[in-house]
Each structure stands twice: as structure tokens, then as C-alpha cells.
Amino acid sequence: MTFRQRAIGHMRAYWMITWIPLGFSANVYGNSLYATPHQRLGLILFFGGFVLVAFGMPTLKQFVEDEPLRRGNEKVVVLGLILLFLMAGPARAMVRAVWGVAEPGDYRTAIVPLILICFSLPLAVRWAEPKDFPLRRLPSRIRRAAVFRTLANGAGIGAVAAFLNARFVVAYPAPLISTVLTLMVAMAVVTHKTYARVRKLCTQTYVDVQTLLRDMADLDDAKDFDRAPKKPPRRWRPRPRTGQGIDEDQADKRMTARRSWDVLKLDLCTTIDSGYRLFGMPFITDSAIADLERKVLVGIDTDDPDVAGPARDDLHAILNACAARIDVLA
């Protein structure tokens, strides 16, 4: 089945999901009309939006239950709806500014929601992030971290622009234009830095995962060589052994693999979108790192190469997640 056929099939099966954003938008817009002369229309849109959302919920439930990875995203959806609700005031101010009819009061209304989004969105994303299937969800986790960080940065810069417009748009209109343009350039710069950080971290993680996999493969070769039956030479002497009964070559390869894991662990603990850990999203959760560390160390310490299979599967999942974001020049 081609991608086009799958897309058409999904649209036919789940098209009623579109009623949910439509209903929510009608609800938000109706709420904004409550204090205007169009109060009756606002009430109709407000309650009609709830009806549309109610009709779309069964289809959304079916859509979520059809795929295991779709479960657990409820918090992300709720976060998106809250974000849309908070953006109603700033969006209205932006539209009025584009049309040239904005008043200082419109900008003042937009300041508080933008500040709230700037400081609370990164923390809310960490709360909303699904906790199950951490490695299978890694590509979407990286994407969400970059997108929401960009939105938070944009909200912060927008709050500064709204404050300047509310305070100085009447007295100093000409200098204010250059200030807003400067803020737009700043937004472009911080967005570029965010995505450059993501690409650099994914590239470094990809390289370190490859190094660990190669070291584990070398260790497996040493284990196989050590277990293989050997025909003793004419003047055979036993191979020197360490105190633990493991030959020195195998012990060195174990230590090399452990060092490679230590380097990779630093990558996995690094935050994706920001250098400030309080507001940043870690590459994977601490529990997922602990589980992967247990698998890797068991695979390194055991004499059976097959035991390292789960660790290799997890490492290849990380490779696949980082492959689309490799940039050696980042």
C-alpha cells in the first residue's frame, strides 16, 4: 500500500477528529466575543464548540487505541490546547497590529500570556512527555523539544516587543520599528542556535553509539576466540591469565567498551534544546538511561555474546533516531 493510499484511508477513517480543533477554536473565539456587542453570537459559538468537541472525541479515542505509540500523548494534546487558549490574546493583538488598528491596551493584554508561555512551557513539556517506550519515541521527543523551545523563545521575545509597543508606541513610533526588527533578528538567531544544538548533539550521539557498538563487536570476537578449541603447538605453554581468570586482551576490550559507554552516557544525559538543565529536555529520561546501562554492562561482562542482544537493539534505536539529524558541520 502506497503512502497516498494510507493517507486517504486514514482521512476516511478519522476525519471526524477535525471537529475537535474546529470546536475548540469556535469555543475560544466565542469566549472573546462575550464582552462585545456580539455577545449572543459568542454564546452560540462557545457552546457549539463544546458540541463539536464532544462529537469528535469517540473518533479520537479510536485513533489513539489503534496504535500503541499514540497512547500516552494525552498530556501533549492537553498542553497544545492550553497553548492555543493562551495564544488567543497575543494572536488578536498581532492581527490588529498587522492591520494597523492596534491600541496600547491590546499589547498590554498580550504581555502576561506570552510571559507565562515563555517560562512555563519548557517545564510543562517535560511533564507532558510520554514515559513509555522511551527509545521508540525518541525521534518525536527530539522534535517536540526543539519545536516547543522555539515557541518558548518566540513568546519571550514577543513579550518584550509587546511591552515596548504598549509603553512607547505613541511617543516613539519610529525608533520602536527598528527595535522590533532587531527583536525579529534575535528570534531568528536563537531559533538557529536551538536547531544547531539539536543537530550537534544528535551527530555526537550517533558517533559515540557507533563507537560503542564496534567496541562490543571487538569484545565478542575476543570471547569467541577465547572459547574456540585450539590445537596446542609442539611446545605449548598456557596463556598468561589475570587474577580473575580472563585473558589480558579480553580484559582490555572490556575496559575499552566501558569507556565508550561512559562517553555515550554523557551524551544521553545532555539536554536537547537548552544548556540550562532546569528548563531543558534531557535526551532520554534517567530511568531509560539506567535501564540501558544495565543492559550494556551485562552484555560487556558476560561471556555469552547473545546476552548483549537487547543492548544492541536499544543502541540501534538511538542510531535510527539520530540518523535524520546528522550534521558534522553544526
GIURTA-V202283 format. One record per residue. N is the residue number from 0. PSI is psi as a letter, one per 20 degrees, with the letter a starting at -180 (* if undefined). NEAR is the number of other ideal C-beta (glycine too) atoms within 12 Angstrom. D_CENTER is the distance of its C-alpha to the mean C-alpha in Angstrom with 2 decimals. Layout:
BEGIN
n: (N;N)
psi: (PSI;PSI)
near: (NEAR;NEAR)
d_center: (D_CENTER;D_CENTER)
END
This chain:
BEGIN
n: (0;1;2;3;4;5;6;7;8;9;10;11;12;13;14;15;16;17;18;19;20;21;22;23;24;25;26;27;28;29;30;31;32;33;34;35;36;37;38;39;40;41;42;43;44;45;46;47;48;49;50;51;52;53;54;55;56;57;58;59;60;61;62;63;64;65;66;67;68;69;70;71;72;73;74;75;76;77;78;79;80;81;82;83;84;85;86;87;88;89;90;91;92;93;94;95;96;97;98;99;100;101;102;103;104;105;106;107;108;109;110;111;112;113;114;115;116;117;118;119;120;121;122;123;124;125;126;127;128;129;130;131;132;133;134;135;136;137;138;139;140;141;142;143;144;145;146;147;148;149;150;151;152;153;154;155;156;157;158;159;160;161;162;163;164;165;166;167;168;169;170;171;172;173;174;175;176;177;178;179;180;181;182;183;184;185;186;187;188;189;190;191;192;193;194;195;196;197;198;199;200;201;202;203;204;205;206;207;208;209;210;211;212;213;214;215;216;217;218;219;220;221;222;223;224;225;226;227;228;229;230;231;232;233;234;235;236;237;238;239;240;241;242;243;244;245;246;247;248;249;250;251;252;253;254;255;256;257;258;259;260;261;262;263;264;265;266;267;268;269;270;271;272;273;274;275;276;277;278;279;280;281;282;283;284;285;286;287;288;289;290;291;292;293;294;295;296;297;298;299;300;301;302;303;304;305;306;307;308;309;310;311;312;313;314;315;316;317;318;319;320;321;322;323;324;325;326;327;328;329)
psi: (p;r;h;g;h;g;g;g;g;h;g;h;h;k;h;i;h;i;h;g;h;g;g;g;g;h;g;g;h;h;h;i;i;h;j;r;i;l;h;g;h;g;g;g;h;g;h;h;h;h;g;g;g;h;h;i;g;g;h;g;g;g;g;g;i;i;p;h;i;h;q;i;j;h;h;g;g;g;g;h;g;h;g;h;g;h;i;g;g;h;h;g;h;g;g;h;h;h;i;k;j;q;q;h;h;g;h;h;h;i;g;g;h;g;g;g;g;g;h;h;g;h;h;h;g;h;h;i;p;q;i;q;l;h;h;h;j;g;g;h;g;g;g;g;g;g;g;h;h;g;g;g;g;h;h;g;h;h;g;g;g;h;g;h;g;h;h;j;h;g;h;m;h;g;h;h;g;h;g;h;h;h;h;g;g;h;g;h;g;h;g;g;h;g;h;h;g;g;h;g;g;h;g;g;g;g;g;h;g;g;g;g;h;g;h;h;g;h;h;h;h;h;g;g;h;h;i;q;p;p;o;q;r;g;m;p;q;q;q;p;q;a;h;j;j;p;q;h;g;h;h;g;h;g;h;g;h;g;h;h;h;h;g;h;h;h;g;h;i;q;q;g;i;q;i;o;h;h;j;r;o;q;g;r;r;h;h;h;g;g;g;h;g;g;g;g;h;g;h;g;h;q;i;o;h;h;h;j;g;h;g;h;g;h;h;h;h;h;g;h;h;i;h;i;k;p;n;i;j;*)
near: (9;8;9;10;11;13;14;14;15;19;16;13;16;26;19;24;28;19;26;32;21;23;30;34;26;27;32;30;27;29;27;27;23;20;11;16;9;17;16;14;19;23;20;20;28;27;20;23;31;24;21;26;29;20;20;26;22;17;25;28;19;17;25;22;15;16;15;14;21;24;21;23;26;18;20;30;27;18;29;25;25;24;32;25;24;31;28;28;32;37;28;28;35;26;18;23;26;12;12;11;12;26;19;24;18;26;34;24;28;37;30;23;32;38;24;25;39;32;20;26;37;37;24;28;37;31;18;28;34;30;20;18;25;31;35;24;29;39;28;26;42;38;25;31;40;35;28;38;37;32;34;38;34;31;35;30;32;37;33;28;34;41;27;30;37;27;18;21;29;15;13;15;17;12;15;26;18;15;23;28;17;18;26;19;15;21;26;18;17;27;24;18;22;34;27;20;32;39;27;26;39;38;25;28;37;31;25;30;39;26;25;41;30;20;33;38;24;25;38;30;18;28;30;18;18;24;15;10;8;11;7;10;9;6;6;9;9;11;17;12;15;15;9;12;14;24;22;18;21;30;24;18;29;33;22;24;36;24;19;31;37;23;23;37;28;19;33;40;25;30;31;43;40;30;17;16;18;13;26;27;41;32;41;39;25;18;16;30;27;17;20;37;26;20;28;38;24;24;35;39;27;24;23;16;25;15;22;33;19;20;35;29;19;34;39;24;27;42;29;22;33;36;22;18;31;23;20;12;8;19)
d_center: (29.51;28.06;24.77;26.94;28.74;25.63;24.27;27.71;27.94;24.70;25.90;29.24;27.94;25.29;26.53;27.37;23.73;24.17;26.59;23.91;22.36;25.94;27.30;24.78;25.50;29.19;28.86;27.31;29.83;32.68;31.84;32.05;35.52;36.94;38.58;39.96;43.09;40.99;40.42;41.68;39.32;36.47;37.48;37.66;34.17;32.80;34.28;33.94;30.18;30.19;32.33;30.02;27.01;29.28;30.30;26.80;25.54;27.44;25.95;22.41;23.35;24.74;21.69;19.48;22.16;22.63;19.45;18.31;14.58;14.96;16.27;14.32;12.40;15.28;13.77;11.00;14.07;16.12;13.79;13.93;17.69;18.16;16.49;18.90;21.72;21.23;21.08;24.47;26.56;24.83;24.81;28.49;29.31;27.66;29.64;32.81;32.28;31.97;35.20;36.83;37.78;35.35;37.03;36.12;35.53;32.73;30.87;31.60;30.12;26.79;26.48;25.66;22.81;21.16;21.60;20.24;17.02;16.74;17.20;15.95;12.73;10.63;12.60;12.34;8.56;9.19;12.13;10.77;8.11;10.38;12.30;14.12;13.71;11.11;11.83;12.28;8.92;7.35;7.20;5.49;2.86;3.19;4.27;3.31;3.28;6.06;7.53;8.00;9.22;11.48;12.72;13.53;15.34;17.10;18.22;19.65;21.52;22.63;24.03;26.05;27.31;28.28;30.13;32.02;32.97;34.15;36.18;37.60;37.42;41.08;42.58;40.73;39.33;39.77;38.00;35.19;34.41;33.94;31.77;29.40;29.29;28.46;25.51;24.29;24.57;22.70;19.79;19.84;20.03;17.12;14.87;16.26;15.76;12.03;11.56;14.38;12.82;9.78;12.60;14.86;12.80;12.12;15.83;17.09;15.34;16.78;20.15;20.27;19.46;22.23;24.54;24.13;24.82;27.87;29.14;28.89;30.75;33.42;33.79;34.29;36.96;38.68;38.69;40.16;42.75;43.71;44.26;46.14;49.94;51.72;55.35;56.83;58.77;62.46;61.95;58.83;57.39;54.50;51.22;50.43;48.06;46.07;46.71;44.09;45.63;42.89;43.94;42.86;40.98;38.76;38.23;37.15;34.63;33.21;32.87;31.22;28.61;27.99;27.56;25.03;23.02;23.32;21.87;18.91;18.32;18.02;15.22;13.29;14.06;12.93;10.24;7.70;8.38;11.79;14.82;15.60;14.41;15.43;12.97;10.17;7.28;9.01;8.23;9.55;11.67;15.27;16.81;15.11;16.29;19.68;20.02;19.28;21.67;24.30;24.17;24.36;27.19;29.08;28.91;30.21;32.96;34.34;37.07;35.83;33.33;32.30;30.79;27.96;26.84;23.97;22.63;22.90;21.09;18.04;18.29;18.61;15.46;13.62;15.79;14.93;11.15;12.10;15.13;13.95;12.78;15.96;17.86;20.71;21.75;18.64)
END
